[in-house]
Amino acid sequence: MKKNGKKNLLFGVILLATFVIWTALIQIVDVQPLGQNGTNIGFATFNCWFHRLTGVHMTLYTITDWMGLVPIVVCLIFAGIGLVQLIKRRSLFKVDSDIIILGVYYGIVILAYSIFEIIPINYRPILIEGVMEASYPSSTTLLILCVMPTLIEQIQRRLTCVTTKRIITITVIAFSVFMVIGRLISGVHWFTDIVGGVILSMGLFTIYKAVVMLSTKNQ
């Protein structure tokens, strides 16, 4: 377990480094003023081609936007579990370590989300209700792929019924795939935004999983 934890930690760090490189490439490779109001976008030729290919589907955007509340609900559920444990056990140190780690992890995800909202790398290919919005990385992709895998990880840890675990796992995977593809083809993001969201979320989740594995081993 400890060896696998270290491997996951290394892999997670590599993924985060890849995200940094990807973000840098977006700002230097084929940068053209083809975004909204002449804003620059990287990989412009490919991004614009893919955007023309998929078109804009606002209904799909609206559906995925509302369904983006699901990971927030998942966060609140685990926050509730931690709060109940804290009240019953009357000590933060007696709350399950994986729940504490999960809380810190969610905090980091929210921080990453906020940073890219404040410091936009590029803007969406279309206006949203007449407003230019930050587009990179896809925030919905980030939330979905950071939070939903933790639901699978936690139910595998906490539930005993194999059938229930299997049903939840399949449902979460199907939901996550639908959300990522939905954001990709809805036309409200550049292709590179989705890729960035996938890489960043994979890196963050892999490191979270490594920390949980190492913490469990130490206990």
C-alpha positions as CSV (number, residue, x, y, z in Angstrom):
1,M,0.0,0.0,0.0
2,K,2.8,2.4,0.9
3,K,4.7,1.7,-2.3
4,N,1.5,2.3,-4.4
5,G,0.9,5.5,-2.5
6,K,4.3,6.8,-3.4
7,K,3.8,5.8,-7.0
8,N,0.5,7.6,-7.1
9,L,2.1,10.7,-5.5
10,L,4.8,10.8,-8.1
11,F,2.3,10.3,-10.9
12,G,0.2,13.1,-9.5
13,V,3.1,15.5,-9.4
14,I,4.0,14.6,-13.0
15,L,0.4,15.3,-14.1
16,L,0.5,18.7,-12.3
17,A,3.8,19.5,-14.1
18,T,2.1,18.4,-17.4
19,F,-0.7,20.8,-16.6
20,V,1.8,23.7,-16.1
21,I,3.5,22.9,-19.4
22,W,0.1,22.6,-21.2
23,T,-0.9,26.0,-19.8
24,A,2.3,27.5,-21.0
25,L,1.9,26.0,-24.4
26,I,-1.5,27.5,-24.7
27,Q,0.0,30.9,-24.3
28,I,2.8,30.5,-26.9
29,V,1.7,28.0,-29.6
30,D,-0.4,29.4,-32.5
31,V,-1.7,32.3,-30.5
32,Q,-4.1,34.4,-32.6
33,P,-6.7,37.1,-31.7
34,L,-9.6,35.0,-32.8
35,G,-11.5,34.9,-29.4
36,Q,-14.3,37.2,-28.3
37,N,-13.6,40.9,-28.9
38,G,-10.2,39.9,-30.5
39,T,-8.8,38.2,-27.4
40,N,-5.9,35.8,-27.9
41,I,-6.3,32.0,-27.9
42,G,-3.6,29.4,-28.1
43,F,-3.7,26.5,-30.6
44,A,-6.0,28.9,-32.5
45,T,-6.3,27.0,-35.7
46,F,-7.3,23.7,-34.1
47,N,-9.5,25.3,-31.5
48,C,-11.4,27.3,-34.0
49,W,-11.8,24.3,-36.3
50,F,-13.1,22.1,-33.5
51,H,-15.5,24.9,-32.4
52,R,-16.9,25.2,-36.0
53,L,-17.2,21.4,-36.1
54,T,-19.3,21.1,-33.0
55,G,-21.2,24.4,-33.1
56,V,-22.9,25.9,-30.1
57,H,-25.7,24.0,-28.2
58,M,-27.0,26.1,-25.5
59,T,-29.5,23.5,-24.3
60,L,-26.7,21.1,-23.6
61,Y,-24.7,23.9,-21.9
62,T,-27.7,24.6,-19.6
63,I,-28.2,21.0,-18.8
64,T,-24.5,20.4,-17.9
65,D,-24.4,23.7,-16.1
66,W,-27.2,22.7,-13.7
67,M,-25.9,19.2,-13.4
68,G,-22.6,20.8,-12.3
69,L,-24.3,21.2,-8.9
70,V,-24.0,17.5,-8.3
71,P,-20.4,17.6,-7.2
72,I,-21.2,20.4,-4.9
73,V,-23.9,18.3,-3.3
74,V,-21.3,15.4,-2.9
75,C,-19.0,17.8,-1.2
76,L,-21.8,18.9,1.2
77,I,-22.6,15.2,2.0
78,F,-19.1,14.5,3.1
79,A,-18.9,17.7,5.0
80,G,-22.0,16.6,6.8
81,I,-20.4,13.2,7.6
82,G,-17.3,15.0,9.0
83,L,-19.5,17.3,11.0
84,V,-21.5,14.4,12.5
85,Q,-18.3,12.6,13.5
86,L,-16.9,15.8,15.0
87,I,-20.1,16.3,17.1
88,K,-20.3,12.7,18.2
89,R,-16.6,12.2,19.0
90,R,-16.1,15.8,20.3
91,S,-12.6,16.1,18.8
92,L,-11.3,16.9,15.4
93,F,-8.5,14.4,15.9
94,K,-11.1,11.6,16.2
95,V,-12.7,12.4,12.9
96,D,-11.7,9.8,10.2
97,S,-8.4,10.8,8.7
98,D,-9.6,10.2,5.2
99,I,-12.6,12.6,5.8
100,I,-10.2,15.3,7.0
101,I,-7.9,14.7,4.0
102,L,-11.0,14.9,1.8
103,G,-12.0,18.3,3.3
104,V,-8.5,19.7,2.7
105,Y,-8.6,18.3,-0.9
106,Y,-11.9,19.9,-1.6
107,G,-10.5,23.2,-0.3
108,I,-7.6,22.9,-2.7
109,V,-9.9,22.2,-5.6
110,I,-12.0,25.3,-4.7
111,L,-8.8,27.4,-4.5
112,A,-7.7,26.2,-8.0
113,Y,-11.2,26.9,-9.3
114,S,-11.1,30.5,-7.9
115,I,-7.6,31.3,-9.1
116,F,-8.5,30.6,-12.7
117,E,-11.7,32.6,-12.4
118,I,-9.7,35.6,-11.1
119,I,-6.7,35.2,-13.6
120,P,-8.2,34.1,-16.9
121,I,-5.9,32.4,-19.3
122,N,-8.4,32.8,-22.1
123,Y,-12.1,33.5,-22.6
124,R,-15.0,31.4,-23.8
125,P,-15.6,31.3,-27.5
126,I,-19.1,32.8,-27.0
127,L,-20.6,35.4,-24.6
128,I,-22.6,34.0,-21.8
129,E,-25.6,36.3,-21.2
130,G,-23.6,39.1,-22.9
131,V,-20.6,38.7,-20.6
132,M,-17.1,37.4,-21.4
133,E,-16.2,34.6,-19.0
134,A,-13.0,32.9,-18.2
135,S,-12.7,29.6,-20.0
136,Y,-9.5,27.8,-19.0
137,P,-9.5,25.3,-17.6
138,S,-13.1,24.1,-17.8
139,S,-14.4,24.7,-14.3
140,T,-17.2,22.2,-14.6
141,T,-14.8,19.5,-15.9
142,L,-12.5,20.4,-13.0
143,L,-15.2,20.0,-10.4
144,I,-16.7,16.8,-11.9
145,L,-13.3,15.0,-12.3
146,C,-12.0,16.1,-9.0
147,V,-15.1,15.4,-6.9
148,M,-16.9,12.5,-8.4
149,P,-13.9,10.0,-8.3
150,T,-13.8,10.7,-4.5
151,L,-17.4,9.5,-4.3
152,I,-16.3,6.2,-5.8
153,E,-13.2,6.0,-3.6
154,Q,-15.3,6.6,-0.5
155,I,-18.1,4.2,-1.2
156,Q,-15.5,1.5,-2.0
157,R,-14.1,2.2,1.5
158,R,-17.3,2.6,3.5
159,L,-19.9,0.3,1.9
160,T,-19.9,-3.5,2.1
161,C,-22.6,-4.4,-0.4
162,V,-20.8,-5.2,-3.7
163,T,-23.9,-4.7,-5.8
164,T,-24.5,-1.2,-4.4
165,K,-20.9,-0.3,-4.9
166,R,-21.0,-1.5,-8.5
167,I,-24.2,0.4,-9.3
168,I,-22.9,3.7,-7.8
169,T,-19.5,3.3,-9.5
170,I,-21.1,2.7,-12.9
171,T,-23.5,5.6,-12.4
172,V,-20.8,8.0,-11.4
173,I,-18.5,7.1,-14.3
174,A,-21.4,7.4,-16.8
175,F,-22.4,10.8,-15.3
176,S,-18.8,12.0,-15.4
177,V,-18.3,11.0,-19.0
178,F,-21.6,12.6,-20.1
179,M,-20.6,15.9,-18.3
180,V,-17.1,16.1,-19.9
181,I,-18.3,15.2,-23.4
182,G,-21.3,17.5,-22.9
183,R,-19.1,20.5,-22.1
184,L,-16.8,19.6,-24.9
185,I,-19.4,19.6,-27.6
186,S,-21.7,22.3,-26.2
187,G,-19.5,25.0,-27.8
188,V,-18.9,27.1,-24.7
189,H,-15.3,26.0,-24.3
190,W,-12.3,25.7,-26.4
191,F,-11.0,22.1,-26.9
192,T,-7.8,23.0,-24.9
193,D,-9.9,24.2,-22.0
194,I,-11.4,20.7,-21.5
195,V,-7.9,19.1,-21.9
196,G,-6.6,21.4,-19.2
197,G,-9.4,20.6,-16.9
198,V,-8.9,16.9,-17.3
199,I,-5.1,17.0,-16.7
200,L,-5.4,19.3,-13.6
201,S,-8.2,17.2,-12.0
202,M,-6.4,13.9,-12.7
203,G,-3.3,15.4,-11.0
204,L,-5.1,16.7,-8.0
205,F,-7.2,13.5,-7.5
206,T,-4.1,11.2,-7.9
207,I,-2.3,13.2,-5.2
208,Y,-5.3,13.0,-2.9
209,K,-5.6,9.3,-3.4
210,A,-1.8,8.9,-2.7
211,V,-2.1,10.9,0.6
212,V,-5.1,8.8,1.7
213,M,-3.2,5.6,0.9
214,L,-0.1,6.8,2.8
215,S,-2.1,8.0,5.7
216,T,-4.0,4.7,6.0
217,K,-0.7,2.8,5.9
218,N,0.7,4.9,8.6
219,Q,-2.3,4.2,10.8
